[in-house]
Amino acid sequence: MRAAIRAGLAFLAIVSVGSFTSIAFDLGFGVRAHAQVVPRALEEGGVENALKIRKNNWTVGVAGGILSGTYMTFAAELADVLDDGDNLRILPIATYGAASNLEDLLYLRGVDVAVTQSDVFEFFQTQRKITNLQQRIHYIIRLPISEVHILAKRNIRSLEDLRGKKVNFGPTGSASSLTGSIIFQRAGIKVEQTFLDNPLAMQRLRSGEIAALIRVIGKPIDVLSKIPPNSDLHLVPIPFNKAFSDYYALSEFTKAEYPSLIAEGESVTTLGVPAVLAVYNWPLKSDRARRVQRLVERMFANWEKFQAPPRHPKWREVNLAATVPGWTRWAPAEDALRAMRSQQQVAAPAAASRVDLSTLSEAERQRLMLELQQWQRKGGTPR
């Protein structure tokens, strides 16, 4: 009798620590269908030290940006496309923006790669007095441009009209705080800077407390596209000249992108700021370099996945071979690009040999040549 009681108590003790489903099934109660699934990593974890090593062995931290920004989307989609369990795990990291991303890449533990801007070097060299940046930070690929939006009341017709006035540059560390400072400094126009978040800055602009606000983000911005026609707001043009030819590209806004901010038949010139996928220049045989090199190799091998829905459409604007003035491409990325070019050179004649050009119309031949040129320029398969 005592033995039976002891057995019963033992059974209840096991149940109390969460093993009821397993025991009940073994006794024939048939409840395993409702048992919680145990993650494979926990089932096979073994000793904690082995689990720790496996979790960190191929993990790469990517500094993205603010949660609602395009840069954070790029970081998140790197993980969406390339994550491969213990073989490669990418951790997108929300940050304060493009400027802070370079700082995180330099100093924050766990950050191996960062999405930032091509003009970030100038800010850190002139404002922060940091040396040897070109040797310490390299790039993997050039990402799409982000356009500089300067929104103001219609009485502000040019940058010069903002001299001495309050202009909001966005939160400190954001892309707009970085590029906006450079633009006004190079233009020789001194303004009174504020660093409010974007929703508050929009309120202050409408009330007249500030004269303009700056956003640096890929067009079109949804919030600006939906500004009502009677708002008395517009986008201030930024002329492209030699002062901006080193880091920036010429871009423009159209009425199709911002219906209430631009008049019919007109456009507004602005600057485009190329983004870069930056990497710390680790010694090539180091553990950190080994992990990032795997990310680079997988990214190049799976590039077509970034250019297809549901990925951000800006990926389709990326030319893998594009260079970034003032920056050095990371050696493993250069190797991966060279290997991709070799594969394309082998594949292109084989693909062309399957097409009998004499059977095509002139329009079809022109279309085929256009697709071939796009394929060679973008490093992808003709669409």
Contacts in CASP RR format, 6 or more apart in sequence:
PFRMAT RR
TARGET T0000
AUTHOR 0000-0000-0000
METHOD contacts of the structure
MODEL  1
MRAAIRAGLAFLAIVSVGSFTSIAFDLGFGVRAHAQVVPRALEEGGVENA
LKIRKNNWTVGVAGGILSGTYMTFAAELADVLDDGDNLRILPIATYGAAS
NLEDLLYLRGVDVAVTQSDVFEFFQTQRKITNLQQRIHYIIRLPISEVHI
LAKRNIRSLEDLRGKKVNFGPTGSASSLTGSIIFQRAGIKVEQTFLDNPL
AMQRLRSGEIAALIRVIGKPIDVLSKIPPNSDLHLVPIPFNKAFSDYYAL
SEFTKAEYPSLIAEGESVTTLGVPAVLAVYNWPLKSDRARRVQRLVERMF
ANWEKFQAPPRHPKWREVNLAATVPGWTRWAPAEDALRAMRSQQQVAAPA
AASRVDLSTLSEAERQRLMLELQQWQRKGGTPR
11 23 0 8 1.000
14 20 0 8 1.000
14 23 0 8 1.000
15 23 0 8 1.000
20 31 0 8 1.000
21 31 0 8 1.000
21 32 0 8 1.000
21 34 0 8 1.000
21 35 0 8 1.000
22 32 0 8 1.000
22 35 0 8 1.000
24 30 0 8 1.000
24 31 0 8 1.000
25 31 0 8 1.000
25 32 0 8 1.000
25 35 0 8 1.000
41 51 0 8 1.000
41 54 0 8 1.000
41 55 0 8 1.000
41 86 0 8 1.000
45 51 0 8 1.000
45 54 0 8 1.000
54 86 0 8 1.000
55 86 0 8 1.000
55 89 0 8 1.000
57 86 0 8 1.000
57 291 0 8 1.000
58 86 0 8 1.000
58 87 0 8 1.000
58 88 0 8 1.000
58 89 0 8 1.000
58 291 0 8 1.000
58 294 0 8 1.000
59 89 0 8 1.000
59 90 0 8 1.000
59 91 0 8 1.000
59 291 0 8 1.000
60 88 0 8 1.000
60 89 0 8 1.000
60 90 0 8 1.000
60 91 0 8 1.000
60 112 0 8 1.000
60 113 0 8 1.000
60 291 0 8 1.000
60 292 0 8 1.000
60 294 0 8 1.000
60 295 0 8 1.000
61 90 0 8 1.000
61 91 0 8 1.000
61 92 0 8 1.000
61 93 0 8 1.000
61 110 0 8 1.000
61 111 0 8 1.000
61 112 0 8 1.000
61 113 0 8 1.000
62 75 0 8 1.000
62 78 0 8 1.000
62 79 0 8 1.000
62 90 0 8 1.000
62 91 0 8 1.000
62 92 0 8 1.000
62 93 0 8 1.000
62 111 0 8 1.000
62 112 0 8 1.000
62 113 0 8 1.000
62 114 0 8 1.000
62 115 0 8 1.000
63 75 0 8 1.000
63 93 0 8 1.000
63 95 0 8 1.000
63 101 0 8 1.000
63 104 0 8 1.000
63 105 0 8 1.000
63 108 0 8 1.000
63 111 0 8 1.000
63 113 0 8 1.000
63 114 0 8 1.000
63 115 0 8 1.000
63 116 0 8 1.000
64 71 0 8 1.000
64 72 0 8 1.000
64 74 0 8 1.000
64 75 0 8 1.000
64 92 0 8 1.000
64 93 0 8 1.000
64 94 0 8 1.000
64 95 0 8 1.000
64 97 0 8 1.000
64 101 0 8 1.000
64 114 0 8 1.000
64 115 0 8 1.000
65 71 0 8 1.000
65 72 0 8 1.000
65 75 0 8 1.000
65 93 0 8 1.000
65 94 0 8 1.000
65 95 0 8 1.000
65 96 0 8 1.000
65 97 0 8 1.000
65 98 0 8 1.000
65 101 0 8 1.000
65 115 0 8 1.000
66 72 0 8 1.000
66 94 0 8 1.000
66 95 0 8 1.000
66 96 0 8 1.000
66 97 0 8 1.000
66 171 0 8 1.000
66 174 0 8 1.000
67 94 0 8 1.000
69 217 0 8 1.000
70 146 0 8 1.000
70 217 0 8 1.000
70 218 0 8 1.000
70 312 0 8 1.000
70 314 0 8 1.000
71 97 0 8 1.000
71 98 0 8 1.000
71 101 0 8 1.000
71 115 0 8 1.000
71 116 0 8 1.000
71 175 0 8 1.000
71 275 0 8 1.000
72 92 0 8 1.000
72 94 0 8 1.000
72 115 0 8 1.000
73 312 0 8 1.000
74 115 0 8 1.000
74 143 0 8 1.000
74 275 0 8 1.000
74 277 0 8 1.000
74 312 0 8 1.000
74 314 0 8 1.000
74 315 0 8 1.000
75 90 0 8 1.000
75 92 0 8 1.000
75 93 0 8 1.000
75 115 0 8 1.000
76 92 0 8 1.000
77 306 0 8 1.000
77 311 0 8 1.000
77 312 0 8 1.000
77 315 0 8 1.000
78 90 0 8 1.000
78 92 0 8 1.000
78 295 0 8 1.000
78 299 0 8 1.000
79 89 0 8 1.000
79 90 0 8 1.000
79 91 0 8 1.000
79 92 0 8 1.000
80 311 0 8 1.000
81 299 0 8 1.000
81 302 0 8 1.000
81 305 0 8 1.000
81 306 0 8 1.000
81 311 0 8 1.000
82 88 0 8 1.000
82 90 0 8 1.000
82 295 0 8 1.000
82 298 0 8 1.000
82 299 0 8 1.000
82 302 0 8 1.000
83 89 0 8 1.000
83 90 0 8 1.000
84 298 0 8 1.000
88 294 0 8 1.000
88 295 0 8 1.000
88 298 0 8 1.000
90 295 0 8 1.000
93 104 0 8 1.000
93 111 0 8 1.000
95 101 0 8 1.000
95 104 0 8 1.000
96 171 0 8 1.000
96 172 0 8 1.000
96 173 0 8 1.000
96 174 0 8 1.000
97 171 0 8 1.000
97 173 0 8 1.000
97 174 0 8 1.000
97 175 0 8 1.000
98 115 0 8 1.000
98 116 0 8 1.000
98 117 0 8 1.000
98 120 0 8 1.000
98 173 0 8 1.000
98 174 0 8 1.000
98 175 0 8 1.000
98 178 0 8 1.000
98 216 0 8 1.000
98 275 0 8 1.000
99 116 0 8 1.000
99 117 0 8 1.000
99 120 0 8 1.000
99 123 0 8 1.000
99 124 0 8 1.000
99 173 0 8 1.000
99 174 0 8 1.000
99 175 0 8 1.000
99 177 0 8 1.000
99 178 0 8 1.000
100 173 0 8 1.000
101 114 0 8 1.000
101 115 0 8 1.000
101 116 0 8 1.000
101 120 0 8 1.000
101 278 0 8 1.000
102 114 0 8 1.000
102 116 0 8 1.000
102 120 0 8 1.000
102 124 0 8 1.000
102 137 0 8 1.000
102 278 0 8 1.000
103 124 0 8 1.000
104 111 0 8 1.000
104 114 0 8 1.000
105 111 0 8 1.000
105 113 0 8 1.000
105 114 0 8 1.000
105 116 0 8 1.000
105 137 0 8 1.000
105 278 0 8 1.000
105 279 0 8 1.000
105 280 0 8 1.000
106 130 0 8 1.000
106 136 0 8 1.000
106 137 0 8 1.000
106 280 0 8 1.000
112 279 0 8 1.000
112 280 0 8 1.000
112 288 0 8 1.000
112 291 0 8 1.000
112 292 0 8 1.000
113 140 0 8 1.000
113 277 0 8 1.000
113 278 0 8 1.000
113 279 0 8 1.000
113 292 0 8 1.000
113 295 0 8 1.000
114 277 0 8 1.000
114 278 0 8 1.000
114 279 0 8 1.000
115 143 0 8 1.000
115 275 0 8 1.000
115 276 0 8 1.000
115 277 0 8 1.000
115 278 0 8 1.000
116 275 0 8 1.000
116 276 0 8 1.000
116 278 0 8 1.000
117 146 0 8 1.000
117 175 0 8 1.000
117 178 0 8 1.000
117 179 0 8 1.000
117 216 0 8 1.000
117 273 0 8 1.000
117 274 0 8 1.000
117 275 0 8 1.000
117 276 0 8 1.000
118 142 0 8 1.000
118 247 0 8 1.000
118 248 0 8 1.000
118 273 0 8 1.000
118 274 0 8 1.000
118 275 0 8 1.000
118 276 0 8 1.000
118 324 0 8 1.000
118 325 0 8 1.000
118 326 0 8 1.000
118 327 0 8 1.000
119 178 0 8 1.000
119 179 0 8 1.000
119 182 0 8 1.000
119 247 0 8 1.000
119 248 0 8 1.000
119 273 0 8 1.000
120 178 0 8 1.000
121 133 0 8 1.000
121 134 0 8 1.000
121 137 0 8 1.000
121 326 0 8 1.000
121 327 0 8 1.000
122 182 0 8 1.000
122 247 0 8 1.000
123 178 0 8 1.000
123 181 0 8 1.000
123 182 0 8 1.000
124 130 0 8 1.000
124 133 0 8 1.000
125 131 0 8 1.000
125 133 0 8 1.000
127 181 0 8 1.000
134 326 0 8 1.000
134 327 0 8 1.000
134 328 0 8 1.000
135 281 0 8 1.000
136 280 0 8 1.000
136 281 0 8 1.000
137 278 0 8 1.000
137 279 0 8 1.000
137 280 0 8 1.000
137 281 0 8 1.000
137 327 0 8 1.000
138 278 0 8 1.000
138 279 0 8 1.000
138 281 0 8 1.000
138 327 0 8 1.000
138 328 0 8 1.000
138 329 0 8 1.000
138 330 0 8 1.000
138 331 0 8 1.000
138 333 0 8 1.000
139 276 0 8 1.000
139 277 0 8 1.000
139 278 0 8 1.000
139 279 0 8 1.000
139 324 0 8 1.000
139 327 0 8 1.000
139 328 0 8 1.000
139 329 0 8 1.000
139 330 0 8 1.000
139 333 0 8 1.000
140 276 0 8 1.000
140 277 0 8 1.000
140 278 0 8 1.000
140 279 0 8 1.000
140 296 0 8 1.000
140 299 0 8 1.000
140 329 0 8 1.000
140 330 0 8 1.000
140 333 0 8 1.000
141 276 0 8 1.000
141 277 0 8 1.000
141 299 0 8 1.000
141 318 0 8 1.000
141 320 0 8 1.000
141 322 0 8 1.000
141 333 0 8 1.000
142 274 0 8 1.000
142 275 0 8 1.000
142 276 0 8 1.000
142 277 0 8 1.000
142 318 0 8 1.000
142 319 0 8 1.000
142 322 0 8 1.000
142 323 0 8 1.000
142 324 0 8 1.000
143 274 0 8 1.000
143 275 0 8 1.000
143 276 0 8 1.000
143 277 0 8 1.000
143 314 0 8 1.000
143 318 0 8 1.000
144 218 0 8 1.000
144 274 0 8 1.000
144 275 0 8 1.000
144 314 0 8 1.000
144 315 0 8 1.000
144 317 0 8 1.000
144 318 0 8 1.000
145 218 0 8 1.000
145 249 0 8 1.000
145 251 0 8 1.000
145 272 0 8 1.000
145 273 0 8 1.000
145 274 0 8 1.000
145 275 0 8 1.000
145 317 0 8 1.000
146 175 0 8 1.000
146 216 0 8 1.000
146 217 0 8 1.000
146 218 0 8 1.000
146 272 0 8 1.000
146 273 0 8 1.000
146 275 0 8 1.000
147 216 0 8 1.000
147 217 0 8 1.000
147 218 0 8 1.000
147 219 0 8 1.000
147 251 0 8 1.000
147 253 0 8 1.000
147 270 0 8 1.000
147 271 0 8 1.000
147 272 0 8 1.000
147 273 0 8 1.000
148 176 0 8 1.000
148 179 0 8 1.000
148 180 0 8 1.000
148 183 0 8 1.000
148 214 0 8 1.000
148 215 0 8 1.000
148 216 0 8 1.000
148 238 0 8 1.000
148 270 0 8 1.000
148 271 0 8 1.000
148 272 0 8 1.000
148 273 0 8 1.000
149 214 0 8 1.000
149 215 0 8 1.000
149 216 0 8 1.000
149 217 0 8 1.000
149 219 0 8 1.000
149 221 0 8 1.000
149 224 0 8 1.000
149 235 0 8 1.000
149 253 0 8 1.000
149 270 0 8 1.000
150 159 0 8 1.000
150 212 0 8 1.000
150 213 0 8 1.000
150 214 0 8 1.000
150 235 0 8 1.000
150 236 0 8 1.000
150 238 0 8 1.000
150 270 0 8 1.000
151 205 0 8 1.000
151 212 0 8 1.000
151 213 0 8 1.000
151 214 0 8 1.000
151 215 0 8 1.000
151 224 0 8 1.000
151 233 0 8 1.000
151 234 0 8 1.000
151 235 0 8 1.000
151 236 0 8 1.000
151 261 0 8 1.000
152 161 0 8 1.000
152 162 0 8 1.000
152 205 0 8 1.000
152 211 0 8 1.000
152 212 0 8 1.000
152 213 0 8 1.000
152 233 0 8 1.000
152 234 0 8 1.000
152 236 0 8 1.000
153 205 0 8 1.000
153 208 0 8 1.000
153 211 0 8 1.000
153 232 0 8 1.000
153 233 0 8 1.000
153 234 0 8 1.000
154 232 0 8 1.000
154 233 0 8 1.000
154 234 0 8 1.000
155 161 0 8 1.000
156 162 0 8 1.000
156 211 0 8 1.000
156 212 0 8 1.000
156 236 0 8 1.000
157 236 0 8 1.000
158 236 0 8 1.000
158 237 0 8 1.000
159 183 0 8 1.000
159 184 0 8 1.000
159 187 0 8 1.000
159 189 0 8 1.000
159 236 0 8 1.000
159 238 0 8 1.000
160 189 0 8 1.000
161 236 0 8 1.000
162 184 0 8 1.000
162 189 0 8 1.000
162 191 0 8 1.000
162 211 0 8 1.000
162 212 0 8 1.000
162 236 0 8 1.000
163 189 0 8 1.000
163 190 0 8 1.000
163 191 0 8 1.000
164 190 0 8 1.000
164 191 0 8 1.000
164 192 0 8 1.000
165 191 0 8 1.000
165 192 0 8 1.000
165 210 0 8 1.000
165 211 0 8 1.000
165 212 0 8 1.000
166 191 0 8 1.000
166 192 0 8 1.000
166 193 0 8 1.000
166 194 0 8 1.000
166 209 0 8 1.000
166 210 0 8 1.000
166 211 0 8 1.000
167 184 0 8 1.000
167 191 0 8 1.000
167 192 0 8 1.000
167 193 0 8 1.000
167 194 0 8 1.000
167 210 0 8 1.000
167 211 0 8 1.000
167 212 0 8 1.000
167 213 0 8 1.000
167 214 0 8 1.000
168 193 0 8 1.000
168 194 0 8 1.000
168 195 0 8 1.000
168 196 0 8 1.000
168 201 0 8 1.000
168 204 0 8 1.000
168 205 0 8 1.000
168 210 0 8 1.000
168 212 0 8 1.000
168 213 0 8 1.000
168 214 0 8 1.000
169 176 0 8 1.000
169 177 0 8 1.000
169 180 0 8 1.000
169 181 0 8 1.000
169 193 0 8 1.000
169 194 0 8 1.000
169 195 0 8 1.000
169 214 0 8 1.000
170 176 0 8 1.000
170 177 0 8 1.000
170 194 0 8 1.000
170 195 0 8 1.000
170 196 0 8 1.000
170 197 0 8 1.000
170 198 0 8 1.000
170 201 0 8 1.000
170 213 0 8 1.000
170 214 0 8 1.000
170 215 0 8 1.000
171 177 0 8 1.000
171 195 0 8 1.000
171 196 0 8 1.000
171 197 0 8 1.000
172 195 0 8 1.000
174 216 0 8 1.000
175 216 0 8 1.000
175 217 0 8 1.000
175 273 0 8 1.000
176 214 0 8 1.000
176 215 0 8 1.000
176 216 0 8 1.000
177 195 0 8 1.000
178 216 0 8 1.000
179 214 0 8 1.000
179 216 0 8 1.000
179 271 0 8 1.000
179 273 0 8 1.000
180 214 0 8 1.000
180 216 0 8 1.000
181 193 0 8 1.000
183 238 0 8 1.000
183 244 0 8 1.000
183 271 0 8 1.000
184 190 0 8 1.000
184 191 0 8 1.000
186 243 0 8 1.000
186 244 0 8 1.000
187 243 0 8 1.000
194 201 0 8 1.000
194 204 0 8 1.000
194 210 0 8 1.000
196 204 0 8 1.000
196 210 0 8 1.000
198 213 0 8 1.000
198 215 0 8 1.000
198 223 0 8 1.000
201 210 0 8 1.000
201 213 0 8 1.000
202 213 0 8 1.000
202 223 0 8 1.000
204 210 0 8 1.000
205 211 0 8 1.000
205 212 0 8 1.000
205 213 0 8 1.000
205 233 0 8 1.000
206 231 0 8 1.000
206 233 0 8 1.000
212 236 0 8 1.000
215 221 0 8 1.000
215 224 0 8 1.000
216 273 0 8 1.000
218 314 0 8 1.000
219 251 0 8 1.000
219 253 0 8 1.000
219 257 0 8 1.000
220 257 0 8 1.000
220 258 0 8 1.000
224 235 0 8 1.000
224 258 0 8 1.000
224 261 0 8 1.000
225 257 0 8 1.000
225 258 0 8 1.000
225 259 0 8 1.000
227 233 0 8 1.000
227 258 0 8 1.000
227 260 0 8 1.000
227 261 0 8 1.000
228 260 0 8 1.000
229 259 0 8 1.000
229 260 0 8 1.000
231 260 0 8 1.000
233 260 0 8 1.000
233 261 0 8 1.000
234 261 0 8 1.000
234 262 0 8 1.000
234 268 0 8 1.000
235 253 0 8 1.000
235 258 0 8 1.000
235 261 0 8 1.000
235 262 0 8 1.000
235 268 0 8 1.000
235 270 0 8 1.000
236 268 0 8 1.000
237 268 0 8 1.000
237 269 0 8 1.000
237 270 0 8 1.000
238 269 0 8 1.000
238 270 0 8 1.000
238 271 0 8 1.000
239 269 0 8 1.000
240 248 0 8 1.000
240 250 0 8 1.000
240 269 0 8 1.000
240 271 0 8 1.000
244 271 0 8 1.000
246 325 0 8 1.000
246 326 0 8 1.000
247 273 0 8 1.000
247 274 0 8 1.000
247 325 0 8 1.000
247 326 0 8 1.000
248 271 0 8 1.000
248 272 0 8 1.000
248 273 0 8 1.000
248 274 0 8 1.000
249 271 0 8 1.000
249 272 0 8 1.000
249 273 0 8 1.000
249 274 0 8 1.000
250 269 0 8 1.000
250 271 0 8 1.000
250 272 0 8 1.000
251 269 0 8 1.000
251 270 0 8 1.000
251 271 0 8 1.000
251 272 0 8 1.000
252 267 0 8 1.000
252 268 0 8 1.000
252 269 0 8 1.000
252 270 0 8 1.000
253 261 0 8 1.000
253 262 0 8 1.000
253 267 0 8 1.000
253 268 0 8 1.000
253 270 0 8 1.000
254 262 0 8 1.000
254 267 0 8 1.000
255 262 0 8 1.000
255 263 0 8 1.000
255 264 0 8 1.000
255 265 0 8 1.000
255 266 0 8 1.000
255 267 0 8 1.000
262 268 0 8 1.000
274 324 0 8 1.000
276 324 0 8 1.000
276 327 0 8 1.000
279 292 0 8 1.000
279 330 0 8 1.000
279 333 0 8 1.000
280 288 0 8 1.000
281 330 0 8 1.000
282 288 0 8 1.000
282 289 0 8 1.000
282 292 0 8 1.000
283 289 0 8 1.000
284 293 0 8 1.000
284 331 0 8 1.000
284 332 0 8 1.000
289 332 0 8 1.000
292 330 0 8 1.000
292 332 0 8 1.000
293 332 0 8 1.000
296 330 0 8 1.000
296 332 0 8 1.000
296 333 0 8 1.000
296 336 0 8 1.000
297 332 0 8 1.000
297 336 0 8 1.000
299 306 0 8 1.000
300 320 0 8 1.000
300 336 0 8 1.000
300 337 0 8 1.000
300 339 0 8 1.000
300 340 0 8 1.000
303 320 0 8 1.000
303 379 0 8 1.000
303 380 0 8 1.000
304 380 0 8 1.000
304 381 0 8 1.000
305 311 0 8 1.000
306 315 0 8 1.000
306 318 0 8 1.000
307 315 0 8 1.000
307 316 0 8 1.000
307 380 0 8 1.000
318 378 0 8 1.000
319 377 0 8 1.000
319 378 0 8 1.000
319 379 0 8 1.000
320 337 0 8 1.000
320 340 0 8 1.000
320 378 0 8 1.000
320 379 0 8 1.000
321 337 0 8 1.000
321 341 0 8 1.000
321 379 0 8 1.000
323 329 0 8 1.000
329 337 0 8 1.000
340 379 0 8 1.000
344 375 0 8 1.000
344 376 0 8 1.000
344 379 0 8 1.000
344 380 0 8 1.000
348 372 0 8 1.000
348 375 0 8 1.000
348 376 0 8 1.000
352 372 0 8 1.000
355 368 0 8 1.000
357 365 0 8 1.000
357 368 0 8 1.000
360 368 0 8 1.000
371 382 0 8 1.000
371 383 0 8 1.000
372 382 0 8 1.000
374 382 0 8 1.000
374 383 0 8 1.000
375 381 0 8 1.000
375 382 0 8 1.000
END
